[in-house]
Amino acid sequence: MKALRSLEVWKLGVVNYLDALKLQEKLVLERKSHKICDTLLSLQHSPTYTVGKRQTVHNLLIPQSELEQIGAEFHYTQRGGDITFHGPHQAILYPIVSLRDMGLGARTFVEKIELTMIELAGVYGVKACPGRRCETGVWVGERKIGAVGVRISNGITSHGMAFNIDPDLNYFRHIVPCGIADKEVTSLRRETGFDLPSEEIIQEELISCFARIFGYDKVIWKEGTSILSDKNETE
């Protein structure tokens, strides 16, 4: 008999980027040692720019010294991908999952991440698709609506996806998003033009798309930023 596959979802609300990074690193170690099952972090960040392991800081178009004036942070990470923006009114998912247990390679994992956001856009009548060669993420025509940047360590994933529900698109003017010049960034609000349900509902729909596309039989929900406190107290 096929074993049922469970996904534990942590709904964290708004979390500081470095706190989320620290939590991911801890969970990756726990997943490697089989202390936890596959886990999905669902959250938002305050305005934050990050670059991947290639450190393409040249795609930040304003001096780092000016970031405080626009209320944004800047951090280096070990994920793949280029520079990107995280902020309020984005649906962010960080999967801490075992690719070996799923029998997936890195490319297929990224494709399924993209498909997760494509399906969510389709729920609202927005036709999205993966980018062309060297254009990561999810696009509506020539406009990017979802970013992907993952890290894989010994078959365990971290980082993940950011889908634009209704972020302040002005923040994207200060970067070359994902290193792709002369392309716009868009949002679900901009593409639909009608009233959307609450962001919590949209984020839960994104989680449902993820669970279905990755073939989980059971989703276990945990809520509240108290989870962060609980994890930190055990360190």
Protein Blocks (a to p, Z undefined) as FASTA:
>chain_A
ZZddddddddebjadfklmmmmmmmmmmmmmnopaccddddddddddddddfkopaklpc
bdfklmmmnopacdddfbecddddddehiacddddddfklnopafklmmmmmmmmmmmmm
mmnopacddddehiacjdehjacfbdcddddeehiaeejidddfbdcfklmmmpcehhig
hiacddfklmnopacddfklmmmmmmmmmmmmnopabdcddedjklmmmmmmmZZ
